[in-house]
Amino acid sequence: MGTALVQLTPAELPAHLLEALGAERAAQWQRDRQPYNPRVWMLGSPAGSAAALTSGRPNTRYTKLVDLWADSDAAAQSLLGELIAASAERGDAALKWQLPLDAELPAFAADLCFAELRTPISSADGTQGVRGFVLWHGGWPHEQLRYYGQTTLFTCGAVAAMTALSHLGLEPFADTEDEDARERELAFWRSATNFPACEPLGLAVAVHDVIAQSASAISLELHLDTTEPTLLETYEGEERTFREQLQQQSRAEAASRGIQQHTAPLSIEQIAERVAGGELAILLIEEEPMHDASTPHWVVAHSVKGDIVLLNDPWITAEQGETWVDSHDLPVSIAVLDQMVAFGDPTYRGVIFVAR
């Protein structure tokens, strides 16, 4: 290696780096991480040699440092400086760094103001065995939500709602390791599901009922800019009919509880303004921009800085190398979020605001 920074794909790792990493570690560097932009960075200098593996979801505003190898602290610090600069130049809000549970953050990284992310609840694959750290470019003081990863393909709505309610003090998820969390995740899903997805009306009813049972002063506001059934794009015949009937029941249940469905179009600027003002927004999104596959999904928007919104995303694509470090405090630009908070054909926008 020369003194220049070199960027490679994981398939292009040179023999000397493969040898330095060792077989097991090298296999992790070379595993399939698409579509999450895996990249290898190599830097040689008089201080030594260093290499790093990074990744990150498309159309988001963060880079994740998956692993850093170096033959000296000085070389590691030099490469980390290059990664920080590249992340900032890209327009990221943050450079994240995941480490094994038994690894410590290097002192030179702590001096650069990397801070530890809040420990997740052990739940989905990708929530165990990994610590997370973050460097916010320009700083971003905010309160973190407690992360819980959905344990099924279809409980994103339940987990997003429970995460928001926990942050508001109702604690559907306990603040410590919680052996019964999955049972409550499934119970909440059963109360809201349209089999298997949670559509906006049914989810709003379930959230309302949890708030009412707690007698808490938490407000709920549902915005759904269609009166047609939602999330039924792939169903026909009886499979569609019974789900339409369930949504009619959810609409009647919402009306009986005094939940008003606001059908006026809601702009992304209005959503961002309310989140910036302290509300939590449970958002129905289209996942395609982040995962290169079209799927309806629920996330929680909980903080705003400039043109970037922080999401708490219950989904982790662990088989492609994602961990909770990707999905927790996930920065997305307002422009991209505007595309994401629109599902269906024609598109509709579903948002549930909750606040104290």
PASE-756224 format. One record per residue (C-alpha): residue number from 1; x, y, z; residue in three letters. Coordinates in nm, 2 decimals. Example, Ala and Ser with C-alpha at 12.3 -4.5 7.8 and 13.67 -1.06 7.14 Angstrom:
BEGIN
n/xx/yy/zz/res
1/1.23/-0.45/0.78/ALA
2/1.37/-0.11/0.71/SER
//
This chain:
BEGIN
n/xx/yy/zz/res
1/0.00/0.00/0.00/MET
2/0.11/0.36/-0.07/GLY
3/0.02/0.66/0.13/THR
4/-0.31/0.72/-0.06/ALA
5/-0.65/0.60/0.07/LEU
6/-0.77/0.31/-0.14/VAL
7/-1.13/0.19/-0.17/GLN
8/-1.22/-0.16/-0.27/LEU
9/-1.51/-0.40/-0.27/THR
10/-1.50/-0.68/-0.02/PRO
11/-1.44/-0.92/-0.31/ALA
12/-1.12/-0.74/-0.39/GLU
13/-0.93/-0.78/-0.06/LEU
14/-0.56/-0.83/-0.13/PRO
15/-0.39/-1.14/-0.01/ALA
16/-0.18/-0.96/0.26/HIS
17/-0.49/-0.82/0.42/LEU
18/-0.67/-1.16/0.41/LEU
19/-0.37/-1.30/0.59/GLU
20/-0.36/-1.02/0.85/ALA
21/-0.74/-1.06/0.92/LEU
22/-0.73/-1.44/0.95/GLY
23/-0.98/-1.67/0.80/ALA
24/-1.28/-1.62/1.03/GLU
25/-1.25/-1.24/1.03/ARG
26/-1.19/-1.22/0.66/ALA
27/-1.50/-1.43/0.60/ALA
28/-1.71/-1.16/0.78/GLN
29/-1.55/-0.89/0.57/TRP
30/-1.64/-1.09/0.25/GLN
31/-1.99/-1.20/0.33/ARG
32/-2.28/-1.07/0.12/ASP
33/-2.39/-0.73/0.25/ARG
34/-2.58/-0.60/-0.05/GLN
35/-2.77/-0.38/-0.10/PRO
36/-2.61/-0.20/0.20/TYR
37/-2.31/-0.05/0.03/ASN
38/-2.02/-0.26/0.17/PRO
39/-1.69/-0.09/0.11/ARG
40/-1.33/-0.16/0.22/VAL
41/-1.09/0.13/0.29/TRP
42/-0.71/0.08/0.31/MET
43/-0.45/0.33/0.42/LEU
44/-0.07/0.29/0.45/GLY
45/0.15/0.54/0.61/SER
46/0.48/0.57/0.80/PRO
47/0.27/0.50/1.11/ALA
48/0.16/0.16/0.98/GLY
49/-0.12/0.00/0.78/SER
50/-0.49/0.00/0.85/ALA
51/-0.81/-0.12/0.68/ALA
52/-1.18/-0.08/0.75/ALA
53/-1.51/-0.23/0.64/LEU
54/-1.81/0.01/0.62/THR
55/-2.17/-0.03/0.52/SER
56/-2.50/0.16/0.54/GLY
57/-2.85/0.16/0.39/ARG
58/-2.91/0.33/0.06/PRO
59/-3.07/0.67/0.07/ASN
60/-2.99/0.73/0.44/THR
61/-2.75/0.97/0.60/ARG
62/-2.51/0.76/0.80/TYR
63/-2.21/0.53/0.75/THR
64/-2.15/0.23/0.97/LYS
65/-1.80/0.12/1.06/LEU
66/-1.83/-0.26/1.07/VAL
67/-1.47/-0.35/1.16/ASP
68/-1.14/-0.17/1.18/LEU
69/-0.80/-0.36/1.15/TRP
70/-0.46/-0.19/1.20/ALA
71/-0.11/-0.29/1.29/ASP
72/-0.08/0.02/1.52/SER
73/-0.30/0.26/1.71/ASP
74/-0.15/0.55/1.51/ALA
75/-0.25/0.38/1.18/ALA
76/-0.60/0.31/1.31/ALA
77/-0.64/0.67/1.42/GLN
78/-0.53/0.80/1.08/SER
79/-0.78/0.58/0.89/LEU
80/-1.06/0.67/1.13/LEU
81/-0.99/1.03/1.05/GLY
82/-1.03/0.96/0.68/GLU
83/-1.36/0.78/0.74/LEU
84/-1.49/1.07/0.95/ILE
85/-1.40/1.32/0.68/ALA
86/-1.55/1.10/0.40/ALA
87/-1.87/1.05/0.60/SER
88/-1.91/1.43/0.66/ALA
89/-1.83/1.50/0.29/GLU
90/-2.10/1.25/0.18/ARG
91/-2.35/1.46/0.38/GLY
92/-2.40/1.20/0.66/ASP
93/-2.54/1.31/0.99/ALA
94/-2.34/1.04/1.17/ALA
95/-2.06/0.78/1.15/LEU
96/-2.16/0.48/1.36/LYS
97/-1.93/0.21/1.49/TRP
98/-2.03/-0.14/1.59/GLN
99/-1.81/-0.34/1.82/LEU
100/-1.83/-0.69/1.98/PRO
101/-1.97/-0.68/2.33/LEU
102/-1.63/-0.77/2.48/ASP
103/-1.44/-0.50/2.28/ALA
104/-1.37/-0.15/2.41/GLU
105/-1.38/0.17/2.21/LEU
106/-1.03/0.29/2.15/PRO
107/-0.93/0.59/2.35/ALA
108/-0.85/0.80/2.04/PHE
109/-1.22/0.74/1.93/ALA
110/-1.35/0.85/2.27/ALA
111/-1.14/1.16/2.24/ASP
112/-1.32/1.23/1.91/LEU
113/-1.65/1.23/2.09/CYS
114/-1.79/0.89/1.98/PHE
115/-2.06/0.82/2.23/ALA
116/-2.22/0.48/2.32/GLU
117/-2.57/0.42/2.19/LEU
118/-2.84/0.30/2.43/ARG
119/-2.83/-0.07/2.49/THR
120/-3.11/-0.25/2.30/PRO
121/-3.35/-0.51/2.43/ILE
122/-3.24/-0.86/2.33/SER
123/-3.50/-0.95/2.06/SER
124/-3.45/-0.99/1.69/ALA
125/-3.14/-1.13/1.52/ASP
126/-2.89/-0.85/1.52/GLY
127/-2.97/-0.72/1.87/THR
128/-2.73/-0.95/2.05/GLN
129/-2.35/-0.95/2.08/GLY
130/-2.29/-0.60/1.94/VAL
131/-2.23/-0.26/2.10/ARG
132/-2.29/0.06/1.91/GLY
133/-2.12/0.40/1.91/PHE
134/-2.19/0.71/1.71/VAL
135/-2.02/1.04/1.62/LEU
136/-2.27/1.30/1.52/TRP
137/-2.13/1.55/1.27/HIS
138/-2.19/1.88/1.43/GLY
139/-2.36/1.72/1.73/GLY
140/-2.72/1.62/1.78/TRP
141/-2.84/1.63/2.14/PRO
142/-3.16/1.42/2.17/HIS
143/-3.32/1.15/2.39/GLU
144/-3.28/0.80/2.24/GLN
145/-3.56/0.55/2.22/LEU
146/-3.50/0.21/2.36/ARG
147/-3.44/-0.03/2.07/TYR
148/-3.64/-0.35/2.02/TYR
149/-3.62/-0.55/1.69/GLY
150/-3.93/-0.71/1.56/GLN
151/-3.91/-1.09/1.59/THR
152/-4.14/-1.17/1.30/THR
153/-4.18/-1.05/0.94/LEU
154/-4.51/-0.89/1.02/PHE
155/-4.50/-0.73/1.37/THR
156/-4.34/-0.40/1.27/CYS
157/-4.65/-0.20/1.34/GLY
158/-4.69/-0.35/1.69/ALA
159/-4.32/-0.29/1.77/VAL
160/-4.32/0.07/1.64/ALA
161/-4.63/0.15/1.84/ALA
162/-4.49/-0.02/2.16/MET
163/-4.16/0.16/2.12/THR
164/-4.33/0.50/2.10/ALA
165/-4.55/0.42/2.39/LEU
166/-4.26/0.30/2.60/SER
167/-4.08/0.63/2.53/HIS
168/-4.38/0.81/2.66/LEU
169/-4.37/0.62/2.99/GLY
170/-4.62/0.34/2.94/LEU
171/-4.34/0.08/2.92/GLU
172/-4.49/-0.20/2.70/PRO
173/-4.12/-0.29/2.68/PHE
174/-3.94/-0.28/3.01/ALA
175/-3.63/-0.07/3.06/ASP
176/-3.42/-0.38/3.13/THR
177/-3.38/-0.72/2.97/GLU
178/-3.73/-0.84/2.93/ASP
179/-3.80/-1.21/2.89/GLU
180/-4.17/-1.15/2.82/ASP
181/-4.13/-0.88/2.56/ALA
182/-4.20/-1.12/2.27/ARG
183/-4.52/-1.23/2.42/GLU
184/-4.64/-0.87/2.45/ARG
185/-4.52/-0.80/2.10/GLU
186/-4.74/-1.08/1.96/LEU
187/-5.03/-0.98/2.19/ALA
188/-5.02/-0.62/2.07/PHE
189/-5.00/-0.74/1.71/TRP
190/-5.31/-0.97/1.76/ARG
191/-5.51/-0.67/1.88/SER
192/-5.41/-0.46/1.57/ALA
193/-5.36/-0.70/1.28/THR
194/-5.53/-0.72/0.95/ASN
195/-5.36/-1.05/0.90/PHE
196/-5.07/-1.02/0.88/PRO
197/-5.01/-0.65/0.84/ALA
198/-5.13/-0.38/1.08/CYS
199/-5.32/-0.12/0.88/GLU
200/-5.35/0.24/1.01/PRO
201/-5.70/0.23/1.15/LEU
202/-5.65/-0.10/1.34/GLY
203/-5.31/0.01/1.47/LEU
204/-5.46/0.35/1.59/ALA
205/-5.74/0.16/1.78/VAL
206/-5.48/-0.07/1.95/ALA
207/-5.27/0.23/2.05/VAL
208/-5.58/0.42/2.18/HIS
209/-5.68/0.12/2.40/ASP
210/-5.33/0.09/2.56/VAL
211/-5.34/0.46/2.64/ILE
212/-5.70/0.44/2.77/ALA
213/-5.62/0.14/3.00/GLN
214/-5.33/0.34/3.15/SER
215/-5.53/0.65/3.21/ALA
216/-5.24/0.85/3.08/SER
217/-5.25/1.20/2.94/ALA
218/-5.12/1.09/2.60/ILE
219/-5.28/1.23/2.29/SER
220/-5.33/1.03/1.97/LEU
221/-5.40/1.17/1.62/GLU
222/-5.46/0.96/1.31/LEU
223/-5.39/1.09/0.96/HIS
224/-5.48/0.87/0.67/LEU
225/-5.55/1.04/0.34/ASP
226/-5.78/0.77/0.19/THR
227/-6.11/0.62/0.29/THR
228/-6.03/0.31/0.08/GLU
229/-5.90/-0.01/0.23/PRO
230/-5.52/-0.01/0.27/THR
231/-5.23/-0.26/0.25/LEU
232/-5.44/-0.50/0.04/LEU
233/-5.26/-0.44/-0.29/GLU
234/-5.15/-0.81/-0.33/THR
235/-5.49/-0.97/-0.23/TYR
236/-5.78/-1.08/-0.45/GLU
237/-6.11/-1.26/-0.40/GLY
238/-6.20/-1.38/-0.05/GLU
239/-5.85/-1.31/0.07/GLU
240/-5.92/-0.94/0.01/ARG
241/-6.28/-0.95/0.11/THR
242/-6.24/-1.06/0.47/PHE
243/-5.96/-0.81/0.52/ARG
244/-6.18/-0.53/0.39/GLU
245/-6.44/-0.64/0.64/GLN
246/-6.19/-0.63/0.92/LEU
247/-6.09/-0.28/0.82/GLN
248/-6.46/-0.18/0.82/GLN
249/-6.47/-0.31/1.18/GLN
250/-6.16/-0.11/1.27/SER
251/-6.32/0.20/1.12/ARG
252/-6.63/0.15/1.34/ALA
253/-6.42/0.08/1.65/GLU
254/-6.22/0.40/1.58/ALA
255/-6.54/0.60/1.55/ALA
256/-6.68/0.45/1.87/SER
257/-6.36/0.55/2.06/ARG
258/-6.37/0.91/1.92/GLY
259/-6.06/0.86/1.70/ILE
260/-6.10/1.10/1.42/GLN
261/-5.94/1.01/1.08/GLN
262/-5.79/1.32/0.93/HIS
263/-5.81/1.27/0.56/THR
264/-5.66/1.60/0.44/ALA
265/-5.31/1.55/0.28/PRO
266/-5.03/1.58/0.53/LEU
267/-4.70/1.72/0.40/SER
268/-4.37/1.59/0.50/ILE
269/-4.29/1.94/0.63/GLU
270/-4.59/1.92/0.86/GLN
271/-4.47/1.58/0.99/ILE
272/-4.12/1.71/1.05/ALA
273/-4.24/2.02/1.22/GLU
274/-4.45/1.82/1.47/ARG
275/-4.17/1.58/1.54/VAL
276/-3.93/1.87/1.60/ALA
277/-4.19/2.01/1.84/GLY
278/-4.17/1.69/2.05/GLY
279/-4.44/1.46/1.91/GLU
280/-4.36/1.10/1.80/LEU
281/-4.48/1.00/1.45/ALA
282/-4.56/0.64/1.38/ILE
283/-4.51/0.63/1.00/LEU
284/-4.63/0.38/0.74/LEU
285/-4.35/0.37/0.49/ILE
286/-4.24/0.21/0.16/GLU
287/-3.92/0.03/0.23/GLU
288/-3.79/0.02/-0.13/GLU
289/-3.55/0.32/-0.10/PRO
290/-3.36/0.16/0.19/MET
291/-3.38/-0.21/0.10/HIS
292/-3.43/-0.22/-0.28/ASP
293/-3.75/-0.42/-0.23/ALA
294/-4.11/-0.29/-0.21/SER
295/-4.27/-0.36/0.13/THR
296/-4.50/-0.17/0.36/PRO
297/-4.34/-0.11/0.70/HIS
298/-4.39/0.10/1.02/TRP
299/-4.12/0.31/1.18/VAL
300/-4.11/0.59/1.45/VAL
301/-3.98/0.94/1.37/ALA
302/-3.85/1.10/1.69/HIS
303/-3.61/1.38/1.63/SER
304/-3.53/1.64/1.36/VAL
305/-3.22/1.85/1.29/LYS
306/-3.21/2.07/0.98/GLY
307/-3.32/1.86/0.69/ASP
308/-3.27/1.52/0.86/ILE
309/-3.52/1.31/1.06/VAL
310/-3.42/1.03/1.30/LEU
311/-3.61/0.71/1.27/LEU
312/-3.64/0.41/1.50/ASN
313/-3.68/0.11/1.26/ASP
314/-3.79/-0.22/1.41/PRO
315/-3.64/-0.42/1.11/TRP
316/-3.29/-0.56/1.09/ILE
317/-3.17/-0.75/0.78/THR
318/-2.93/-0.96/0.99/ALA
319/-2.86/-1.21/0.71/GLU
320/-2.70/-0.93/0.51/GLN
321/-2.49/-0.81/0.80/GLY
322/-2.72/-0.55/0.95/GLU
323/-2.74/-0.51/1.33/THR
324/-2.95/-0.29/1.56/TRP
325/-2.67/-0.02/1.51/VAL
326/-2.81/0.04/1.16/ASP
327/-3.18/0.06/1.27/SER
328/-3.15/0.26/1.59/HIS
329/-3.13/0.64/1.55/ASP
330/-3.14/0.60/1.17/LEU
331/-3.10/0.94/0.99/PRO
332/-3.29/1.00/0.67/VAL
333/-3.33/1.32/0.48/SER
334/-3.67/1.49/0.47/ILE
335/-3.67/1.46/0.09/ALA
336/-3.62/1.08/0.10/VAL
337/-3.87/1.05/0.39/LEU
338/-4.12/1.23/0.17/ASP
339/-4.09/0.95/-0.09/GLN
340/-4.10/0.68/0.18/MET
341/-4.41/0.79/0.36/VAL
342/-4.63/0.70/0.07/ALA
343/-4.74/0.35/0.00/PHE
344/-4.98/0.19/-0.25/GLY
345/-5.10/0.27/-0.60/ASP
346/-5.23/0.53/-0.59/PRO
347/-5.02/0.62/-0.29/THR
348/-5.16/0.70/0.05/TYR
349/-5.00/0.84/0.37/ARG
350/-5.06/0.69/0.71/GLY
351/-4.93/0.86/1.02/VAL
352/-5.02/0.82/1.39/ILE
353/-4.90/1.11/1.62/PHE
354/-4.86/1.04/1.99/VAL
355/-4.74/1.29/2.25/ALA
356/-4.77/1.38/2.62/ARG
//
